Amino acid sequence: MPVYEYKCHDCGIVFEARQKFSDAPLTACTTCGGRVEKQISLAGFALKGGGWHQSGYSAGASQATACPSAGGSGCSGCPKAAANE
């Protein structure tokens, strides 16, 4: 379940609430009962280090030289197989 951040307009505290996607947004502060507003937060994950973008899709990456269909035993719809014929 996602965690949402809310900010109270009356007392100013920011608190988190774990809710289902289908749950209605909270309307009252857990501390003072004042009106709350859902905040926009940062994503809960970050992509770090090397990976598919650097090793397979970036402009500077070297292309793979070995193709299983290069010997003629690959799939007929493969663009690499058609280029090697």
C-alpha positions in Angstrom: 0.0 0.0 0.0 1.3 3.5 -0.8 2.2 6.0 1.9 0.8 9.5 1.4 1.9 12.8 3.1 -0.7 15.2 4.4 -0.2 18.8 5.8 -2.6 20.4 8.3 -3.7 23.9 7.5 -4.4 24.7 11.2 -1.4 23.4 13.1 1.1 23.0 10.2 2.3 19.4 11.0 3.1 17.1 8.1 2.2 13.4 8.7 2.1 10.2 6.7 -0.9 7.8 6.2 -0.8 4.4 4.6 -3.8 4.0 2.4 -5.1 1.9 -0.4 -5.5 3.4 -3.9 -9.2 3.1 -3.5 -9.4 4.9 -0.1 -10.7 8.5 -0.1 -8.1 11.1 0.9 -8.0 12.2 4.5 -9.8 15.4 5.4 -9.0 15.8 9.2 -5.7 16.2 11.0 -4.7 13.3 13.3 -3.5 15.8 15.9 -5.9 18.8 16.0 -8.7 17.7 13.7 -8.1 20.6 11.3 -8.4 20.6 7.5 -5.6 18.7 5.7 -4.2 18.7 2.2 -2.5 15.8 0.4 1.1 16.7 -0.5 3.1 15.7 -3.6 6.1 13.7 -2.5 9.2 12.4 -4.1 9.2 8.9 -5.6 10.0 6.1 -3.2 12.9 4.7 -5.3 15.9 5.8 -7.3 17.7 4.1 -10.1 21.4 4.0 -9.3 24.6 2.6 -10.9 25.0 0.9 -14.2 22.3 -1.0 -15.8 20.2 -1.5 -18.9 20.4 2.2 -20.0 24.2 2.4 -19.9 24.9 -1.1 -21.1 22.2 -1.6 -23.8 20.5 1.6 -24.9 22.8 4.6 -24.5 24.6 6.0 -27.6 28.0 5.1 -26.3 27.4 1.5 -25.6 29.0 -1.1 -27.7 26.7 -3.4 -29.7 26.7 -7.1 -28.9 28.7 -9.0 -31.5 27.3 -12.5 -30.9 23.7 -13.2 -32.0 22.1 -16.6 -31.6 20.5 -16.2 -35.0 23.7 -15.4 -36.8 24.3 -19.0 -37.6 21.0 -19.3 -39.4 19.3 -21.2 -36.6 17.5 -18.2 -35.0 14.0 -16.9 -35.5 13.0 -15.8 -39.0 11.5 -12.5 -37.7 14.6 -11.3 -36.0 16.1 -8.1 -37.6 19.6 -9.3 -36.8 19.0 -12.6 -38.6 17.8 -10.7 -41.7 20.9 -8.5 -41.7 23.3 -11.4 -41.4 21.8 -13.3 -44.4 
